[in-house]
Amino acid sequence: MISILVVDDEPDILEMMKDFLSSKGYAVDTAPDGTIAIEKIRNERPKVVLLDIIMPGMWGIDVIKEIKKIDPVITVIIMTAIGDAETESRAMKLGAFDYITKPFNLDSLDTMLSKLVSCHK
């Protein structure tokens, strides 16, 4: 079972993503901020991190840097409400796999994750 960590400061997003991804057969954990996410990544090593960029405390770009130091193989998918080309470019250069803009289609996310999972088999 593929493990996914969803990192977002909005509790409703965390709950919705956990419910949806769990229903698709993924092992899902959540974190409300970057600091807690980094701790969970160190301890649990999820295969995929769905990461919000704009959060209080640790910004998503800084979280990507830390994730890649801990384990460069972890796949990071950025989710954000701000479709900023500069931020997208920076995230991709730091090793993000993809960048999706909120609100996004959950079925499209599921398709992306399915393709990702099939590549890692």
C-alpha positions in Angstrom: 0.0 0.0 0.0 1.4 3.4 -1.0 1.7 5.9 1.9 0.8 9.5 1.4 1.2 12.5 3.7 -1.1 15.4 3.0 0.2 18.7 4.4 -2.1 21.7 4.5 -3.1 24.3 7.1 -6.8 24.0 6.2 -8.5 21.2 8.3 -11.3 20.8 5.8 -8.8 20.1 3.0 -6.9 17.6 5.2 -10.2 15.7 6.1 -11.4 15.7 2.5 -8.1 14.5 1.1 -7.7 11.8 3.8 -11.3 10.5 3.2 -10.9 10.5 -0.6 -7.4 9.0 -0.8 -8.2 6.4 1.9 -11.2 5.3 -0.2 -8.8 4.8 -3.1 -6.7 2.4 -1.0 -3.8 4.6 0.0 -2.4 4.8 3.6 -3.0 8.4 4.4 -1.6 10.6 7.2 -2.0 14.4 7.6 0.0 17.3 8.9 -1.3 20.8 9.6 2.1 22.5 9.0 5.6 22.1 7.7 7.2 21.4 11.0 4.9 18.5 11.9 5.3 17.3 8.3 9.1 17.2 8.5 8.8 15.2 11.8 6.4 12.7 10.2 8.6 12.4 7.1 11.6 11.6 9.2 9.8 8.9 11.2 7.4 7.4 8.6 9.0 8.0 5.2 5.8 8.3 3.1 6.2 7.6 -0.7 4.3 10.7 -1.6 3.8 14.1 0.0 0.9 16.3 -1.1 2.2 19.7 0.0 0.5 23.1 0.3 2.9 26.0 -0.5 1.4 28.8 1.6 1.2 27.8 5.3 1.9 29.6 8.5 5.4 29.0 9.9 7.3 27.0 7.5 6.6 27.8 3.8 6.1 24.8 1.4 9.3 25.6 -0.6 11.3 25.2 2.6 9.5 22.0 3.4 10.5 20.6 -0.1 14.2 21.4 0.6 14.0 19.5 3.9 12.1 16.5 2.4 14.8 16.2 -0.3 17.5 16.3 2.4 15.8 13.5 4.4 15.0 11.3 1.4 15.4 12.5 -2.2 13.2 9.6 -3.5 10.0 10.9 -1.8 7.6 12.2 -4.4 6.4 15.7 -3.7 3.3 17.1 -5.4 2.6 20.8 -4.7 -1.0 21.9 -4.1 -1.7 25.6 -3.9 -4.5 28.2 -4.4 -2.0 30.5 -6.1 -1.1 29.6 -9.7 2.3 31.5 -9.7 4.7 30.4 -12.5 7.7 31.6 -10.5 6.8 29.5 -7.4 5.9 26.5 -9.7 9.3 26.8 -11.4 11.1 27.0 -8.1 9.3 24.0 -6.6 10.0 21.9 -9.7 13.7 22.9 -9.6 13.9 21.8 -5.9 12.5 18.4 -6.9 8.7 18.6 -6.8 7.1 16.0 -9.1 4.2 18.1 -10.1 2.2 21.2 -9.2 -1.6 21.4 -9.0 -3.8 24.4 -8.4 -6.7 24.4 -5.9 -9.4 23.8 -6.4 -8.4 20.7 -8.3 -10.3 17.7 -9.6 -9.9 14.7 -7.2 -10.3 12.3 -10.1 -7.4 14.0 -11.9 -5.3 13.7 -8.7 -6.3 10.0 -8.5 -5.2 9.5 -12.1 -1.9 11.2 -11.4 -1.2 9.1 -8.3 -2.2 5.9 -10.2 0.3 6.7 -12.9 2.9 7.5 -10.3 2.3 4.2 -8.4 2.5 2.2 -11.6 5.9 3.8 -12.4 7.2 2.8 -8.9 6.2 -0.9 -9.2 
